[in-house]
Amino acid sequence: MSNDKNTRHRDTLCCHREQEPDAVPQSRTVPISQKTSCVFESTSQAADLFILEGTGYIYTRLMNPTSDFLEGRVTAFEEGVGISLAASGMAAEMIAFAPLAKQGNSWAEGDIR
């Protein structure tokens, strides 16, 4: 098989998307990030991250390297532009339906269509 990323089969690209082996142990396994919060270099960097003007991680429940990697693999598999993972079905429903709601709508009254 060719190492040229442009000639690899789609399935191979999905399995190895943006994953290069570690330099020393040559491990193919994706490391699991077990952190819960992040350190910021300055308050201005933290402010930029919280208003989504900077790149980096804020808090594990919002984003982390492990979920970013999985999102990238699923995006490659589905040949999409991007995805967003949710930790539960309820969270997935909120991601899907909250943007459709308007002020004053009531779910119980069937205002959301």
N, C-alpha and C positions, 0 to 999 in steps of 0.2 A: 504494500500500500504506500502511496506517495505521502510524504510529509507536507506537501503543499496544501495549505488550508483551502485553497480554491478548488482542488480536485477531489477532496474527500467526499464520501457519500453523506447524505443528510443524516443518517442514523449515527455515523461516526462523529459528525459535528455536534449532534445533540449530546452524545456521551462525553465528549471532551471539550465542550465549549469553554474557551478562554482558560483552560486548565493546563498549565505547564507543570511538569514534575519539579519538586523541590531540588535545589542545587546539590545538596550533600546526600540526603538519603534516597533521592530519586523516587519519592513517594508519589503515587498517582491518586491517593486519597485526599478528598477535600477536608480541610480541618474544620472542626465545629467550634464556632465562637461561643464561649461560655461567659462572656461578660454581660453585665446588666446595665452599666452606665459608662459614660466616656469622660475623659479628661479633655478640657479645652485649653488651648494655648493662651487665650485671652478672652475677656468678656465680649469684645467685639466679634471674635470668631464664633462664640456661642450664639450671640444675637443673630449673626448672618445665617447660621445653621437653622435656628428656630424659625426664621422668616423665609427659609428655603432659598437663600441667595448664595449659599456656600455649599461645597461638597464635603461630605463626611457623615459621621454617625452621631446621633444624639442620645438615643436610649434604645435598648434592645427590642422593646415591644413595638417601636416604630420602624426600625430598620437595623440590620446587622449584616456582616459579611456573609454569614451562612445563608440567610434568607435571600440576599442579593444574588448569591450564586444559584440557588434553586430557581428563583424567578428568571434568571438568564437562561437556564437550561430548559425550562418549560416554554419560555418565549421562543427559543430556537426550535424546539420540538414542534410547536404549533405554527412556526414560521410567522410569528406575530411581531408587533412593535414593542410590546411590553405588557407585563401583568402586575398584579398586586396580590400578594398572599394574605390570607386571613387566618387567624388562629381558631376560628370556630364558624359554624354555619350562621350564627346570629351576626357575627362581625361581617361576614360576606354579604348578608342581606342588607346591612347598613351601608356598606360600600356601594351596593347596587341601587338601593332605593332612596337613600337620603338626598342625593342630588336631584331627584324628581319632585321632592316635596317643596311646597311653597308656604310662606307664612300664612297661618290661619287654616291650613289643611288639617283634617282630622282623619286618621287611618280608620277609626271606627265608623265614621259616617260615609266612607267610600269616596272621599274627595280625591284620592290619589288614583289616577288611571294610567 
